Amino acid sequence: MADLEPIHAALPDGYRIDIAGSLERSQKAEDSINQVFPLMIALMVTCVMLQMRSFPGVVIVLLTAPLGVIGSVVALLVFKQPFGFVALLGLIGLAGILMRNTLILTQQVSDNLEDGMMPSDAVVEAAVRRARPVVLTALAAALAFIPLTTDIF
């Protein structure tokens, strides 16, 4: 829009330049997600609370969600892509993947501690026991996002 400013200033009365096309569609899609986002967050936190049954566990799970931003920003910068609708969907999905994996591991650690294991043994056993399911589900979810890489948004 900054490049169009000289043209915009020279337009006769009654004429204007509007944003349309894929950018407009992307904005409409983002607006529809933003309307239900607070409800999605509330439902997600409720589900995590029901699963973890402990406040520290819920906090640990929720604190892993922003960690996906690090890799996402790097990927968007390396591939010179804008943060549009598809990137937003990918980031939401990535946050879900991270929180699910954290929930699986912390729940196993908690179960191990309840069985009387020492804390260090409980963590190692949980990592060994849950590594394959976590890696396979994360890999499946990552591969599911590949078709989004060719989207025009």
WOWOQUI-V365599 format. One record per residue. N is the residue number from 1. PHI is phi as a letter, one per 20 degrees, with the letter a starting at -180 (* if undefined). PSI is psi in whole degrees, -180 to 180 (NA if undefined). BURIAL is 1 if it has 9 or more other C-alpha atoms within 8 Angstrom, else 0. Layout:
n | phi | psi | burial
N | PHI | PSI | BURIAL
N | PHI | PSI | BURIAL
This chain:
n | phi | psi | burial
1 | * | -32 | 0
2 | f | -36 | 0
3 | f | -26 | 0
4 | e | -3 | 0
5 | g | -44 | 0
6 | f | -39 | 0
7 | f | -41 | 0
8 | f | -40 | 1
9 | f | -28 | 0
10 | e | -1 | 0
11 | f | 142 | 0
12 | f | 165 | 0
13 | g | 139 | 0
14 | n | -7 | 0
15 | d | 149 | 0
16 | b | 167 | 0
17 | d | 125 | 0
18 | d | 152 | 0
19 | e | 132 | 0
20 | b | -168 | 0
21 | m | -144 | 0
22 | f | -31 | 0
23 | f | -41 | 1
24 | f | -43 | 1
25 | f | -39 | 1
26 | f | -41 | 1
27 | f | -40 | 1
28 | f | -41 | 0
29 | f | -42 | 1
30 | f | -39 | 1
31 | f | -39 | 0
32 | f | -36 | 0
33 | f | -41 | 0
34 | f | -28 | 0
35 | f | -37 | 0
36 | d | 0 | 0
37 | g | -45 | 0
38 | g | -39 | 0
39 | f | -40 | 0
40 | f | -43 | 0
41 | f | -45 | 0
42 | f | -43 | 0
43 | f | -40 | 0
44 | f | -47 | 0
45 | f | -40 | 1
46 | f | -45 | 0
47 | f | -41 | 0
48 | f | -40 | 1
49 | f | -42 | 1
50 | f | -37 | 0
51 | f | -47 | 0
52 | f | -36 | 1
53 | l | 26 | 0
54 | b | 138 | 0
55 | f | -44 | 0
56 | g | -37 | 0
57 | f | -41 | 1
58 | f | -43 | 1
59 | f | -43 | 0
60 | f | -46 | 1
61 | f | -45 | 1
62 | f | -30 | 1
63 | f | -14 | 0
64 | e | -19 | 1
65 | g | -45 | 1
66 | f | -13 | 0
67 | f | -25 | 1
68 | f | -20 | 1
69 | f | -34 | 0
70 | g | -56 | 0
71 | f | -34 | 0
72 | f | -44 | 1
73 | f | -44 | 0
74 | f | -46 | 0
75 | f | -43 | 0
76 | f | -38 | 1
77 | f | -43 | 0
78 | f | -43 | 0
79 | e | 5 | 0
80 | l | 51 | 0
81 | d | 145 | 0
82 | f | 160 | 0
83 | e | 87 | 0
84 | d | -159 | 0
85 | f | -46 | 1
86 | f | -39 | 1
87 | f | -38 | 1
88 | f | -45 | 1
89 | f | -43 | 0
90 | f | -41 | 1
91 | f | -40 | 1
92 | f | -44 | 0
93 | f | -42 | 0
94 | f | -40 | 1
95 | f | -41 | 1
96 | f | -42 | 1
97 | f | -47 | 1
98 | f | -44 | 1
99 | f | -38 | 1
100 | f | -44 | 1
101 | f | -41 | 1
102 | f | -41 | 1
103 | f | -43 | 1
104 | f | -47 | 1
105 | f | -44 | 1
106 | f | -35 | 1
107 | f | -40 | 1
108 | f | -40 | 1
109 | f | -44 | 1
110 | f | -43 | 1
111 | f | -40 | 0
112 | f | -40 | 1
113 | f | -39 | 1
114 | f | -28 | 0
115 | f | -1 | 0
116 | n | 10 | 0
117 | f | 154 | 1
118 | f | 150 | 0
119 | g | -44 | 0
120 | f | -39 | 0
121 | f | -36 | 0
122 | f | -40 | 1
123 | f | -46 | 1
124 | f | -46 | 0
125 | f | -41 | 1
126 | f | -41 | 1
127 | f | -42 | 1
128 | f | -44 | 0
129 | f | -35 | 0
130 | d | 2 | 1
131 | f | -48 | 1
132 | f | -49 | 0
133 | f | -39 | 0
134 | f | -46 | 1
135 | f | -44 | 0
136 | f | -42 | 0
137 | f | -36 | 0
138 | f | -41 | 1
139 | f | -43 | 0
140 | f | -42 | 0
141 | f | -41 | 1
142 | f | -42 | 0
143 | f | -29 | 0
144 | f | -23 | 0
145 | e | -10 | 1
146 | g | -43 | 0
147 | f | -24 | 0
148 | f | -18 | 0
149 | f | -20 | 0
150 | e | 4 | 0
151 | f | 145 | 0
152 | f | -17 | 0
153 | f | NA | 0
